[in-house]
């Protein structure tokens, strides 16, 4: 039997859900400059960014992307699902595959430096992985699948050597199951877990 989890559509639930997304190790810093605690999303490029970099993304205009703050703006359910599935590490692996060492701006860089870097990264695509497809496009076309082996490995690591549950890894496992091959959507914001055995092993 399928276990169904409903995520509320109110604003508090949105912020709570996106805070969980941001707390993933790969999302704890801005995708473009490394500033901690990014609370803005660049929807077309699939990244969480800081306020300064959000300004640069917005400067590209809506021809290229839409920028929202998940703590200030109401997000559509499909936006949240996208960010629960993809992350800064996935997107940077695509957009920064050929980025020269030392070419990425650091936290505290000038706005001009940030603007140039972001235009080169996302519009001119100077450093993309030419052998790969844009993960956002793959996801939106319904062709994104999670690596089953990754689910297995994280599942095995949920308990540490003391036998205590690792909450961070447990959260990662939940996200992998949520939007991997073992899930099916019911309505706008309901998630059904097909693999009941994994849920039971996690005491969920």
TORPA-4810 file (N, C-alpha, C, O; in nm, 3 decimals):
<nodes>
NODE_1_0.084_-0.119_0.000_0.000_0.000_0.000_0.088_0.125_0.000_0.193_0.128_0.065_X
NODE_2_0.046_0.226_-0.073_0.126_0.347_-0.086_0.106_0.440_0.034_-0.006_0.460_0.081_X
NODE_3_0.217_0.495_0.081_0.209_0.595_0.186_0.210_0.731_0.119_0.300_0.761_0.040_X
NODE_4_0.111_0.815_0.150_0.099_0.943_0.084_0.131_1.056_0.181_0.080_1.060_0.293_X
NODE_5_0.216_1.147_0.136_0.254_1.263_0.216_0.199_1.387_0.148_0.226_1.408_0.029_X
NODE_6_0.125_1.469_0.219_0.074_1.593_0.165_0.158_1.709_0.217_0.190_1.715_0.336_X
NODE_7_0.194_1.800_0.130_0.264_1.921_0.169_0.168_2.037_0.152_0.116_2.058_0.043_X
NODE_8_0.145_2.111_0.258_0.049_2.219_0.254_0.090_2.327_0.156_0.208_2.346_0.127_X
NODE_9_-0.010_2.397_0.104_0.015_2.499_0.003_0.030_2.638_0.063_0.053_2.733_-0.012_X
NODE_10_0.016_2.654_0.197_0.025_2.785_0.256_0.171_2.833_0.255_0.264_2.755_0.232_X
NODE_11_0.187_2.962_0.281_0.319_3.023_0.268_0.418_2.967_0.369_0.535_2.947_0.336_X
NODE_12_0.375_2.943_0.492_0.465_2.888_0.593_0.519_2.752_0.551_0.636_2.721_0.572_X
NODE_13_0.433_2.672_0.491_0.476_2.540_0.444_0.576_2.555_0.331_0.672_2.478_0.322_X
NODE_14_0.554_2.654_0.244_0.650_2.679_0.136_0.788_2.711_0.191_0.888_2.654_0.147_X
NODE_15_0.794_2.804_0.287_0.923_2.844_0.343_0.990_2.727_0.413_1.111_2.707_0.400_X
NODE_16_0.912_2.649_0.488_0.966_2.533_0.558_1.024_2.432_0.458_1.132_2.378_0.480_X
NODE_17_0.951_2.408_0.351_0.996_2.313_0.248_1.123_2.362_0.180_1.217_2.286_0.161_X
NODE_18_1.125_2.490_0.144_1.243_2.544_0.077_1.361_2.560_0.171_1.476_2.552_0.128_X
NODE_19_1.335_2.582_0.299_1.445_2.584_0.396_1.513_2.448_0.400_1.636_2.439_0.410_X
NODE_20_1.434_2.344_0.392_1.490_2.208_0.389_1.574_2.187_0.264_1.680_2.125_0.269_X
NODE_21_1.526_2.240_0.151_1.603_2.233_0.027_1.736_2.306_0.044_1.841_2.256_0.004_X
NODE_22_1.730_2.425_0.102_1.851_2.507_0.118_1.951_2.443_0.214_2.071_2.467_0.203_X
NODE_23_1.904_2.364_0.308_1.992_2.304_0.407_2.068_2.182_0.355_2.152_2.127_0.426_X
NODE_24_2.039_2.139_0.234_2.123_2.035_0.174_2.265_2.090_0.164_2.282_2.208_0.133_X
NODE_25_2.366_2.010_0.188_2.504_2.060_0.181_2.536_2.134_0.052_2.609_2.233_0.054_X
NODE_26_2.483_2.087_-0.061_2.514_2.149_-0.189_2.441_2.280_-0.212_2.473_2.354_-0.305_X
NODE_27_2.341_2.310_-0.127_2.262_2.433_-0.145_2.287_2.536_-0.036_2.220_2.639_-0.033_X
NODE_28_2.381_2.511_0.052_2.400_2.601_0.166_2.472_2.730_0.130_2.474_2.825_0.208_X
NODE_29_2.531_2.733_0.013_2.597_2.854_-0.034_2.547_2.889_-0.174_2.498_2.803_-0.247_X
NODE_30_2.559_3.016_-0.209_2.516_3.065_-0.340_2.587_2.989_-0.451_2.707_2.966_-0.444_X
NODE_31_2.512_2.951_-0.553_2.568_2.875_-0.665_2.673_2.955_-0.743_2.756_2.897_-0.813_X
NODE_32_2.669_3.087_-0.732_2.756_3.170_-0.816_2.872_3.237_-0.745_2.972_3.269_-0.808_X
NODE_33_2.860_3.260_-0.613_2.970_3.329_-0.545_3.007_3.269_-0.410_3.106_3.309_-0.350_X
NODE_34_2.929_3.173_-0.363_2.963_3.107_-0.237_2.912_3.174_-0.112_2.943_3.127_-0.002_X
NODE_35_2.836_3.282_-0.123_2.779_3.346_-0.005_2.685_3.249_0.066_2.607_3.178_0.002_X
NODE_36_2.692_3.245_0.198_2.612_3.149_0.274_2.466_3.191_0.279_2.433_3.308_0.265_X
NODE_37_2.380_3.092_0.301_2.237_3.110_0.322_2.165_3.179_0.206_2.101_3.283_0.227_X
NODE_38_2.173_3.125_0.086_2.100_3.185_-0.028_1.950_3.165_-0.013_1.905_3.055_0.019_X
NODE_39_1.872_3.269_-0.036_1.727_3.260_-0.022_1.654_3.305_-0.149_1.533_3.330_-0.145_X
NODE_40_1.726_3.314_-0.258_1.667_3.352_-0.387_1.685_3.237_-0.484_1.784_3.163_-0.477_X
NODE_41_1.591_3.221_-0.577_1.602_3.115_-0.677_1.595_3.175_-0.817_1.513_3.263_-0.845_X
NODE_42_1.682_3.126_-0.902_1.678_3.161_-1.044_1.615_3.041_-1.113_1.680_2.938_-1.132_X
NODE_43_1.490_3.056_-1.151_1.407_2.941_-1.186_1.455_2.870_-1.313_1.466_2.747_-1.314_X
NODE_44_1.483_2.944_-1.417_1.525_2.881_-1.542_1.659_2.810_-1.528_1.683_2.709_-1.594_X
NODE_45_1.747_2.864_-1.444_1.880_2.805_-1.429_1.889_2.707_-1.313_1.993_2.644_-1.294_X
NODE_46_1.783_2.695_-1.234_1.775_2.591_-1.132_1.869_2.606_-1.015_1.912_2.506_-0.957_X
NODE_47_1.903_2.731_-0.978_2.001_2.750_-0.871_1.947_2.839_-0.759_1.862_2.925_-0.781_X
NODE_48_1.999_2.815_-0.638_1.975_2.903_-0.525_2.090_3.002_-0.518_2.207_2.963_-0.524_X
NODE_49_2.058_3.131_-0.505_2.161_3.234_-0.508_2.137_3.338_-0.399_2.030_3.344_-0.340_X
NODE_50_2.240_3.418_-0.373_2.232_3.525_-0.274_2.165_3.648_-0.333_2.131_3.650_-0.452_X
NODE_51_2.146_3.750_-0.252_2.078_3.871_-0.296_2.153_3.941_-0.409_2.092_3.985_-0.507_X
NODE_52_2.285_3.952_-0.396_2.363_4.022_-0.499_2.356_3.947_-0.632_2.338_4.008_-0.737_X
NODE_53_2.372_3.817_-0.627_2.367_3.739_-0.751_2.225_3.734_-0.807_2.207_3.727_-0.929_X
NODE_54_2.125_3.738_-0.719_1.986_3.743_-0.766_1.964_3.869_-0.849_1.892_3.866_-0.949_X
NODE_55_2.026_3.980_-0.807_2.016_4.104_-0.884_2.075_4.089_-1.022_2.022_4.142_-1.120_X
NODE_56_2.188_4.017_-1.031_2.251_3.994_-1.161_2.165_3.904_-1.249_2.153_3.928_-1.369_X
NODE_57_2.104_3.802_-1.190_2.014_3.714_-1.265_1.893_3.792_-1.316_1.851_3.776_-1.430_X
NODE_58_1.839_3.877_-1.230_1.725_3.958_-1.270_1.763_4.052_-1.384_1.681_4.082_-1.471_X
NODE_59_1.887_4.099_-1.383_1.934_4.188_-1.488_1.940_4.123_-1.625_1.947_4.192_-1.726_X
NODE_60_1.937_3.990_-1.629_1.936_3.920_-1.758_1.800_3.931_-1.825_1.787_3.901_-1.944_X
NODE_61_1.701_3.974_-1.751_1.561_3.990_-1.793_1.491_3.854_-1.802_1.555_3.749_-1.800_X
NODE_62_1.359_3.860_-1.811_1.278_3.737_-1.814_1.293_3.660_-1.945_1.237_3.551_-1.959_X
NODE_63_1.367_3.714_-2.037_1.398_3.637_-2.158_1.480_3.514_-2.122_1.472_3.410_-2.188_X
NODE_64_1.559_3.527_-2.015_1.647_3.416_-1.976_1.602_3.344_-1.849_1.613_3.222_-1.841_X
NODE_65_1.553_3.417_-1.750_1.515_3.350_-1.626_1.418_3.436_-1.546_1.398_3.554_-1.575_X
NODE_66_1.359_3.374_-1.444_1.274_3.444_-1.349_1.338_3.429_-1.212_1.385_3.321_-1.177_X
NODE_67_1.340_3.536_-1.135_1.404_3.534_-1.003_1.297_3.557_-0.896_1.215_3.648_-0.908_X
NODE_68_1.300_3.473_-0.792_1.206_3.486_-0.682_1.279_3.462_-0.549_1.378_3.389_-0.542_X
NODE_69_1.226_3.525_-0.444_1.272_3.495_-0.308_1.172_3.399_-0.246_1.052_3.426_-0.244_X
NODE_70_1.221_3.287_-0.196_1.126_3.191_-0.140_1.075_3.233_-0.002_0.981_3.173_0.050_X
NODE_71_1.137_3.336_0.058_1.087_3.386_0.186_1.000_3.510_0.169_0.940_3.556_0.266_X
NODE_72_0.992_3.564_0.048_0.912_3.683_0.022_0.801_3.661_-0.081_0.695_3.723_-0.073_X
NODE_73_0.827_3.574_-0.178_0.734_3.553_-0.289_0.665_3.418_-0.279_0.721_3.322_-0.227_X
NODE_74_0.544_3.412_-0.330_0.473_3.285_-0.338_0.520_3.209_-0.461_0.523_3.264_-0.572_X
NODE_75_0.557_3.084_-0.442_0.609_3.001_-0.550_0.503_2.902_-0.597_0.423_2.852_-0.518_X
NODE_76_0.503_2.874_-0.726_0.415_2.772_-0.780_0.465_2.634_-0.736_0.585_2.615_-0.720_X
NODE_77_0.374_2.539_-0.717_0.414_2.404_-0.675_0.521_2.341_-0.764_0.612_2.275_-0.715_X
NODE_78_0.508_2.363_-0.896_0.606_2.301_-0.986_0.746_2.361_-0.968_0.846_2.293_-0.994_X
NODE_79_0.754_2.485_-0.923_0.885_2.546_-0.895_0.949_2.475_-0.777_1.068_2.442_-0.780_X
NODE_80_0.870_2.454_-0.672_0.923_2.388_-0.553_0.966_2.246_-0.584_1.071_2.201_-0.539_X
NODE_81_0.885_2.176_-0.663_0.922_2.039_-0.700_1.054_2.035_-0.775_1.136_1.946_-0.755_X
NODE_82_1.075_2.134_-0.863_1.200_2.139_-0.938_1.319_2.152_-0.846_1.420_2.085_-0.865_X
NODE_83_1.308_2.240_-0.745_1.421_2.262_-0.657_1.437_2.151_-0.554_1.545_2.136_-0.496_X
NODE_84_1.333_2.074_-0.531_1.348_1.955_-0.447_1.422_1.845_-0.522_1.482_1.756_-0.461_X
NODE_85_1.417_1.850_-0.652_1.478_1.746_-0.734_1.620_1.782_-0.776_1.713_1.704_-0.758_X
NODE_86_1.637_1.901_-0.832_1.768_1.947_-0.875_1.833_2.027_-0.762_1.770_2.053_-0.659_X
NODE_87_1.958_2.067_-0.780_2.027_2.144_-0.676_2.146_2.218_-0.735_2.176_2.202_-0.853_X
NODE_88_2.212_2.298_-0.653_2.326_2.377_-0.701_2.439_2.291_-0.755_2.503_2.327_-0.854_X
NODE_89_2.463_2.177_-0.692_2.573_2.091_-0.737_2.545_2.036_-0.877_2.634_2.034_-0.962_X
NODE_90_2.422_1.992_-0.900_2.384_1.938_-1.031_2.398_2.046_-1.138_2.454_2.020_-1.245_X
NODE_91_2.348_2.165_-1.110_2.350_2.272_-1.209_2.491_2.324_-1.234_2.526_2.355_-1.348_X
NODE_92_2.572_2.334_-1.129_2.709_2.381_-1.148_2.795_2.278_-1.221_2.889_2.313_-1.292_X
NODE_93_2.762_2.151_-1.203_2.834_2.047_-1.277_2.813_2.065_-1.426_2.899_2.030_-1.507_X
NODE_94_2.698_2.121_-1.463_2.668_2.147_-1.604_2.725_2.282_-1.648_2.797_2.289_-1.748_X
NODE_95_2.694_2.388_-1.575_2.732_2.522_-1.619_2.879_2.556_-1.593_2.933_2.646_-1.658_X
NODE_96_2.945_2.486_-1.501_3.083_2.518_-1.466_3.181_2.404_-1.495_3.290_2.399_-1.440_X
NODE_97_3.140_2.314_-1.581_3.223_2.197_-1.611_3.363_2.236_-1.654_3.460_2.172_-1.613_X
NODE_98_3.376_2.341_-1.736_3.506_2.380_-1.792_3.554_2.514_-1.735_3.636_2.583_-1.796_X
NODE_99_3.501_2.550_-1.619_3.540_2.677_-1.556_3.685_2.670_-1.509_3.721_2.580_-1.434_X
NODE_100_3.770_2.764_-1.552_3.910_2.764_-1.509_3.921_2.785_-1.358_3.837_2.853_-1.299_X
NODE_101_4.021_2.729_-1.297_4.043_2.745_-1.154_4.066_2.892_-1.121_4.143_2.961_-1.187_X
NODE_102_3.997_2.937_-1.019_4.012_3.075_-0.975_3.926_3.176_-1.049_3.931_3.295_-1.019_X
NODE_103_3.847_3.130_-1.146_3.768_3.222_-1.227_3.634_3.259_-1.162_3.568_3.353_-1.205_X
NODE_104_3.595_3.186_-1.060_3.466_3.210_-0.997_3.477_3.318_-0.891_3.567_3.314_-0.807_X
NODE_105_3.387_3.416_-0.893_3.392_3.522_-0.791_3.362_3.468_-0.653_3.290_3.369_-0.638_X
NODE_106_3.417_3.533_-0.553_3.394_3.492_-0.414_3.294_3.586_-0.348_3.263_3.693_-0.401_X
NODE_107_3.245_3.544_-0.233_3.156_3.629_-0.156_3.225_3.763_-0.131_3.341_3.766_-0.089_X
NODE_108_3.156_3.871_-0.154_3.215_4.002_-0.138_3.266_4.063_-0.267_3.316_4.176_-0.266_X
NODE_109_3.256_3.990_-0.378_3.298_4.042_-0.509_3.210_4.160_-0.546_3.097_4.172_-0.497_X
NODE_110_3.259_4.247_-0.633_3.182_4.365_-0.674_3.063_4.323_-0.760_3.063_4.214_-0.819_X
NODE_111_2.964_4.409_-0.766_2.846_4.379_-0.848_2.884_4.364_-0.994_2.829_4.279_-1.065_X
NODE_112_2.979_4.446_-1.041_3.022_4.437_-1.181_3.085_4.302_-1.210_3.058_4.241_-1.313_X
NODE_113_3.168_4.256_-1.119_3.233_4.125_-1.136_3.129_4.014_-1.138_3.137_3.921_-1.220_X
NODE_114_3.030_4.023_-1.049_2.922_3.925_-1.044_2.841_3.926_-1.173_2.810_3.821_-1.230_X
NODE_115_2.808_4.046_-1.219_2.727_4.059_-1.342_2.797_3.994_-1.462_2.734_3.922_-1.539_X
NODE_116_2.925_4.021_-1.476_3.000_3.965_-1.589_3.006_3.813_-1.580_2.985_3.744_-1.679_X
NODE_117_3.036_3.763_-1.461_3.047_3.618_-1.443_2.916_3.548_-1.475_2.915_3.448_-1.546_X
NODE_118_2.806_3.601_-1.424_2.676_3.536_-1.444_2.633_3.541_-1.591_2.576_3.444_-1.640_X
NODE_119_2.659_3.649_-1.660_2.628_3.654_-1.803_2.713_3.553_-1.880_2.663_3.485_-1.969_X
NODE_120_2.840_3.544_-1.846_2.928_3.447_-1.914_2.886_3.303_-1.884_2.893_3.215_-1.970_X
NODE_121_2.842_3.280_-1.761_2.806_3.145_-1.718_2.674_3.097_-1.779_2.666_2.985_-1.830_X
NODE_122_2.573_3.180_-1.774_2.439_3.135_-1.811_2.392_3.177_-1.950_2.317_3.103_-2.015_X
NODE_123_2.435_3.293_-1.997_2.390_3.340_-2.128_2.488_3.299_-2.237_2.449_3.240_-2.337_X
NODE_124_2.615_3.329_-2.217_2.716_3.290_-2.316_2.755_3.143_-2.304_2.809_3.084_-2.398_X
NODE_125_2.728_3.085_-2.187_2.755_2.943_-2.161_2.900_2.906_-2.195_2.927_2.810_-2.267_X
NODE_126_2.991_2.984_-2.142_3.132_2.964_-2.174_3.190_2.834_-2.118_3.286_2.780_-2.173_X
NODE_127_3.132_2.784_-2.010_3.196_2.672_-1.942_3.106_2.549_-1.929_3.134_2.461_-1.848_X
NODE_128_2.999_2.540_-2.008_2.906_2.429_-1.993_2.970_2.296_-2.034_3.067_2.291_-2.109_X
NODE_129_2.911_2.191_-1.982_2.950_2.056_-2.021_2.886_2.028_-2.158_2.766_2.003_-2.167_X
NODE_130_2.966_2.032_-2.260_2.914_2.019_-2.396_2.866_1.878_-2.427_2.799_1.856_-2.528_X
NODE_131_2.900_1.783_-2.341_2.857_1.645_-2.363_2.727_1.614_-2.288_2.674_1.503_-2.299_X
NODE_132_2.676_1.711_-2.213_2.557_1.686_-2.132_2.442_1.777_-2.174_2.462_1.878_-2.242_X
NODE_133_2.321_1.739_-2.133_2.204_1.821_-2.156_2.178_1.908_-2.033_2.219_1.874_-1.922_X
NODE_134_2.113_2.020_-2.054_2.074_2.107_-1.944_1.982_2.029_-1.849_1.875_1.985_-1.892_X
NODE_135_2.021_2.010_-1.723_1.937_1.933_-1.630_1.796_1.987_-1.614_1.702_1.909_-1.597_X
NODE_136_1.779_2.119_-1.618_1.644_2.177_-1.605_1.557_2.133_-1.722_1.440_2.099_-1.702_X
NODE_137_1.612_2.135_-1.843_1.535_2.091_-1.959_1.501_1.943_-1.949_1.389_1.902_-1.980_X
NODE_138_1.597_1.864_-1.906_1.573_1.720_-1.890_1.462_1.697_-1.788_1.373_1.615_-1.809_X
NODE_139_1.470_1.770_-1.677_1.368_1.755_-1.572_1.229_1.796_-1.622_1.131_1.725_-1.599_X
NODE_140_1.221_1.909_-1.690_1.092_1.959_-1.735_1.029_1.872_-1.842_0.908_1.872_-1.860_X
NODE_141_1.112_1.798_-1.913_1.061_1.706_-2.014_1.024_1.571_-1.954_0.984_1.479_-2.026_X
NODE_142_1.037_1.558_-1.822_1.000_1.435_-1.755_1.099_1.322_-1.772_1.065_1.206_-1.754_X
NODE_143_1.224_1.356_-1.808_1.324_1.252_-1.833_1.427_1.241_-1.722_1.524_1.167_-1.735_X
NODE_144_1.406_1.314_-1.612_1.502_1.310_-1.502_1.471_1.192_-1.411_1.358_1.178_-1.365_X
NODE_145_1.569_1.110_-1.383_1.552_0.999_-1.290_1.667_1.001_-1.192_1.780_1.035_-1.226_X
NODE_146_1.637_0.965_-1.069_1.742_0.958_-0.968_1.822_0.829_-0.987_1.771_0.729_-1.038_X
NODE_147_1.946_0.834_-0.946_2.033_0.718_-0.951_1.993_0.620_-0.841_2.008_0.649_-0.722_X
NODE_148_1.941_0.504_-0.881_1.894_0.407_-0.782_2.007_0.364_-0.688_1.984_0.339_-0.569_X
NODE_149_2.127_0.355_-0.741_2.238_0.312_-0.658_2.265_0.416_-0.550_2.303_0.381_-0.438_X
NODE_150_2.245_0.544_-0.584_2.264_0.649_-0.484_2.164_0.634_-0.371_2.198_0.654_-0.255_X
NODE_151_2.040_0.598_-0.405_1.938_0.574_-0.302_1.984_0.462_-0.210_1.974_0.473_-0.088_X
NODE_152_2.035_0.356_-0.270_2.079_0.240_-0.192_2.193_0.279_-0.098_2.190_0.244_0.020_X
NODE_153_2.293_0.352_-0.150_2.410_0.388_-0.070_2.373_0.483_0.044_2.421_0.467_0.156_X
NODE_154_2.287_0.581_0.016_2.247_0.674_0.122_2.163_0.600_0.225_2.174_0.624_0.345_X
NODE_155_2.079_0.509_0.177_1.996_0.429_0.267_2.083_0.351_0.364_2.053_0.345_0.484_X
NODE_156_2.190_0.293_0.315_2.281_0.215_0.400_2.352_0.304_0.502_2.388_0.258_0.610_X
NODE_157_2.372_0.431_0.468_2.448_0.521_0.553_2.363_0.603_0.649_2.416_0.684_0.725_X
NODE_158_2.231_0.580_0.646_2.142_0.661_0.730_2.179_0.646_0.878_2.168_0.743_0.953_X
NODE_159_2.221_0.529_0.919_2.264_0.509_1.057_2.416_0.512_1.063_2.485_0.446_0.985_X
NODE_160_2.467_0.589_1.159_2.612_0.601_1.171_2.670_0.480_1.244_2.599_0.384_1.273_X
NODE_161_2.801_0.487_1.273_2.867_0.370_1.333_2.816_0.340_1.473_2.834_0.228_1.522_X
NODE_162_2.752_0.437_1.538_2.696_0.415_1.671_2.553_0.360_1.664_2.490_0.334_1.767_X
NODE_163_2.505_0.345_1.544_2.370_0.295_1.528_2.265_0.403_1.541_2.145_0.374_1.545_X
NODE_164_2.309_0.530_1.546_2.216_0.641_1.558_2.184_0.695_1.419_2.269_0.695_1.330_X
NODE_165_2.060_0.741_1.401_2.020_0.791_1.270_2.088_0.924_1.239_2.093_1.013_1.323_X
NODE_166_2.139_0.935_1.118_2.198_1.058_1.069_2.087_1.138_1.002_2.043_1.104_0.892_X
NODE_167_2.042_1.245_1.068_1.925_1.319_1.019_1.950_1.382_0.882_1.860_1.387_0.799_X
NODE_168_2.073_1.429_0.859_2.103_1.494_0.731_2.093_1.393_0.617_2.034_1.422_0.513_X
NODE_169_2.152_1.275_0.637_2.145_1.171_0.535_2.002_1.120_0.518_1.959_1.087_0.408_X
NODE_170_1.929_1.114_0.628_1.791_1.071_0.620_1.711_1.167_0.534_1.626_1.126_0.455_X
NODE_171_1.738_1.297_0.550_1.670_1.397_0.467_1.706_1.381_0.321_1.620_1.394_0.233_X
NODE_172_1.835_1.353_0.294_1.878_1.333_0.156_1.806_1.212_0.096_1.764_1.215_-0.020_X
NODE_173_1.790_1.106_0.174_1.723_0.986_0.125_1.577_1.016_0.093_1.525_0.971_-0.009_X
NODE_174_1.511_1.091_0.181_1.372_1.126_0.156_1.358_1.201_0.024_1.265_1.175_-0.053_X
NODE_175_1.451_1.293_-0.003_1.446_1.370_-0.127_1.469_1.281_-0.248_1.404_1.298_-0.351_X
NODE_176_1.562_1.187_-0.236_1.590_1.096_-0.347_1.468_1.012_-0.380_1.434_0.993_-0.497_X
NODE_177_1.401_0.963_-0.275_1.283_0.881_-0.297_1.168_0.965_-0.351_1.093_0.923_-0.438_X
NODE_178_1.156_1.088_-0.295_1.045_1.177_-0.333_1.031_1.193_-0.483_0.921_1.181_-0.538_X
NODE_179_1.141_1.220_-0.550_1.131_1.258_-0.690_1.217_1.171_-0.780_1.260_1.214_-0.887_X
NODE_180_1.240_1.046_-0.736_1.311_0.951_-0.819_1.214_0.866_-0.899_1.097_0.901_-0.916_X
NODE_181_1.263_0.755_-0.947_1.181_0.668_-1.031_1.069_0.602_-0.952_0.973_0.552_-1.011_X
NODE_182_1.081_0.600_-0.819_0.983_0.529_-0.739_0.867_0.616_-0.693_0.797_0.579_-0.599_X
NODE_183_0.845_0.732_-0.756_0.739_0.820_-0.711_0.635_0.844_-0.818_0.659_0.828_-0.937_X
NODE_184_0.518_0.882_-0.770_0.408_0.915_-0.860_0.329_1.027_-0.794_0.304_1.022_-0.674_X
NODE_185_0.289_1.128_-0.872_0.219_1.242_-0.815_0.068_1.219_-0.816_0.012_1.161_-0.909_X
NODE_186_0.003_1.267_-0.711_-0.142_1.264_-0.703_-0.187_1.407_-0.674_-0.177_1.453_-0.560_X
NODE_187_-0.236_1.477_-0.776_-0.273_1.617_-0.757_-0.148_1.703_-0.760_-0.041_1.657_-0.798_X
NODE_188_-0.162_1.829_-0.719_-0.052_1.924_-0.736_0.062_1.903_-0.639_0.178_1.918_-0.677_X
NODE_189_0.032_1.867_-0.514_0.141_1.863_-0.417_0.133_1.743_-0.325_0.156_1.754_-0.204_X
NODE_190_0.101_1.627_-0.383_0.100_1.504_-0.306_0.204_1.411_-0.365_0.219_1.400_-0.487_X
NODE_191_0.274_1.344_-0.277_0.377_1.253_-0.322_0.349_1.114_-0.268_0.329_1.097_-0.148_X
NODE_192_0.347_1.015_-0.356_0.326_0.877_-0.314_0.456_0.801_-0.322_0.520_0.797_-0.427_X
NODE_193_0.495_0.740_-0.212_0.615_0.660_-0.212_0.579_0.517_-0.252_0.500_0.450_-0.184_X
NODE_194_0.637_0.471_-0.361_0.611_0.335_-0.407_0.684_0.233_-0.322_0.634_0.123_-0.299_X
NODE_195_0.803_0.269_-0.274_0.885_0.172_-0.204_0.854_0.173_-0.055_0.924_0.237_0.023_X
NODE_196_0.748_0.104_-0.016_0.705_0.105_0.123_0.809_0.040_0.213_0.819_0.078_0.330_X
NODE_197_0.885_-0.056_0.162_0.986_-0.123_0.244_1.092_-0.026_0.293_1.135_-0.033_0.408_X
NODE_198_1.134_0.066_0.204_1.234_0.164_0.245_1.179_0.256_0.351_1.248_0.288_0.448_X
NODE_199_1.054_0.299_0.336_0.991_0.386_0.435_0.984_0.316_0.571_1.015_0.376_0.674_X
NODE_200_0.944_0.188_0.569_0.933_0.115_0.695_1.069_0.098_0.762_1.079_0.102_0.884_X
NODE_201_1.172_0.080_0.681_1.306_0.065_0.738_1.356_0.194_0.799_1.447_0.193_0.883_X
NODE_202_1.296_0.308_0.755_1.332_0.439_0.811_1.237_0.478_0.924_1.247_0.588_0.976_X
NODE_203_1.146_0.388_0.963_1.048_0.413_1.067_0.960_0.533_1.035_0.928_0.613_1.123_X
NODE_204_0.920_0.545_0.905_0.834_0.656_0.863_0.690_0.606_0.849_0.601_0.684_0.815_X
</nodes>
